[in-house]
C-alpha cells in the first residue's frame, strides 16, 4: 500500500528555516518524480517543488531561491529545505507523485506556521 509520511514542520518566526522530510513507500522510488505540495486555509493545494529521478528540480515562483528540494533514494525520502520563511508560507505541506493521475492517497501532511 502506498504511503507518504511527512514530518519536520513547526512554528517558526519570519526569516527562520525548516527542513521537511517525506518517507514514501512507492516502488520503485528512484524512478519517480516526487513533489512537495502545500495547502493554506481556504486555498487550493499547490505544487511548490518537484524533483525528477535524475535530480532535475522545479519550483513555484513564490519559493524560488528560498526552498530546495532533494532526495535520498537509499532512504526512499525527499526533503524540502525552507529558508527565509515568510507568513505566506504557512500551510500544511504534503508530498506525492506529481506525474500520476489520479493522485496517490495523501499522507497526513506536516503543518508549517510562520509567525510575524
Secondary structure as a PSIPRED ss2 file (coil, helix, strand):
# PSIPRED VFORMAT (PSIPRED V4.0)

   1 X C   1.000  0.000  0.000
   2 X C   1.000  0.000  0.000
   3 X C   1.000  0.000  0.000
   4 X E   0.000  0.000  1.000
   5 X E   0.000  0.000  1.000
   6 X E   0.000  0.000  1.000
   7 X E   0.000  0.000  1.000
   8 X C   1.000  0.000  0.000
   9 X C   1.000  0.000  0.000
  10 X E   0.000  0.000  1.000
  11 X E   0.000  0.000  1.000
  12 X E   0.000  0.000  1.000
  13 X E   0.000  0.000  1.000
  14 X C   1.000  0.000  0.000
  15 X C   1.000  0.000  0.000
  16 X C   1.000  0.000  0.000
  17 X C   1.000  0.000  0.000
  18 X E   0.000  0.000  1.000
  19 X E   0.000  0.000  1.000
  20 X E   0.000  0.000  1.000
  21 X E   0.000  0.000  1.000
  22 X E   0.000  0.000  1.000
  23 X E   0.000  0.000  1.000
  24 X E   0.000  0.000  1.000
  25 X C   1.000  0.000  0.000
  26 X C   1.000  0.000  0.000
  27 X C   1.000  0.000  0.000
  28 X C   1.000  0.000  0.000
  29 X H   0.000  1.000  0.000
  30 X H   0.000  1.000  0.000
  31 X H   0.000  1.000  0.000
  32 X C   1.000  0.000  0.000
  33 X C   1.000  0.000  0.000
  34 X E   0.000  0.000  1.000
  35 X E   0.000  0.000  1.000
  36 X E   0.000  0.000  1.000
  37 X E   0.000  0.000  1.000
  38 X E   0.000  0.000  1.000
  39 X E   0.000  0.000  1.000
  40 X C   1.000  0.000  0.000
  41 X C   1.000  0.000  0.000
  42 X C   1.000  0.000  0.000
  43 X C   1.000  0.000  0.000
  44 X C   1.000  0.000  0.000
  45 X C   1.000  0.000  0.000
  46 X E   0.000  0.000  1.000
  47 X E   0.000  0.000  1.000
  48 X E   0.000  0.000  1.000
  49 X E   0.000  0.000  1.000
  50 X E   0.000  0.000  1.000
  51 X E   0.000  0.000  1.000
  52 X C   1.000  0.000  0.000
  53 X C   1.000  0.000  0.000
  54 X C   1.000  0.000  0.000
  55 X C   1.000  0.000  0.000
  56 X C   1.000  0.000  0.000
  57 X E   0.000  0.000  1.000
  58 X E   0.000  0.000  1.000
  59 X E   0.000  0.000  1.000
  60 X C   1.000  0.000  0.000
  61 X C   1.000  0.000  0.000
  62 X C   1.000  0.000  0.000
  63 X C   1.000  0.000  0.000
  64 X C   1.000  0.000  0.000
  65 X C   1.000  0.000  0.000
  66 X C   1.000  0.000  0.000
  67 X E   0.000  0.000  1.000
  68 X E   0.000  0.000  1.000
  69 X E   0.000  0.000  1.000
  70 X E   0.000  0.000  1.000
  71 X E   0.000  0.000  1.000
  72 X E   0.000  0.000  1.000
  73 X H   0.000  1.000  0.000
  74 X H   0.000  1.000  0.000
  75 X H   0.000  1.000  0.000
  76 X C   1.000  0.000  0.000
  77 X E   0.000  0.000  1.000
  78 X E   0.000  0.000  1.000
  79 X E   0.000  0.000  1.000
  80 X E   0.000  0.000  1.000
  81 X E   0.000  0.000  1.000
  82 X E   0.000  0.000  1.000
  83 X C   1.000  0.000  0.000
  84 X C   1.000  0.000  0.000
  85 X C   1.000  0.000  0.000
  86 X C   1.000  0.000  0.000
  87 X H   0.000  1.000  0.000
  88 X H   0.000  1.000  0.000
  89 X H   0.000  1.000  0.000
  90 X C   1.000  0.000  0.000
  91 X E   0.000  0.000  1.000
  92 X E   0.000  0.000  1.000
  93 X E   0.000  0.000  1.000
  94 X E   0.000  0.000  1.000
  95 X E   0.000  0.000  1.000
  96 X E   0.000  0.000  1.000
  97 X C   1.000  0.000  0.000
  98 X C   1.000  0.000  0.000
  99 X C   1.000  0.000  0.000
 100 X C   1.000  0.000  0.000
 101 X C   1.000  0.000  0.000
 102 X C   1.000  0.000  0.000
 103 X C   1.000  0.000  0.000
 104 X C   1.000  0.000  0.000
 105 X C   1.000  0.000  0.000
 106 X C   1.000  0.000  0.000
 107 X C   1.000  0.000  0.000
 108 X C   1.000  0.000  0.000
 109 X C   1.000  0.000  0.000
 110 X E   0.000  0.000  1.000
 111 X E   0.000  0.000  1.000
 112 X E   0.000  0.000  1.000
 113 X E   0.000  0.000  1.000
 114 X E   0.000  0.000  1.000
 115 X E   0.000  0.000  1.000
 116 X C   1.000  0.000  0.000
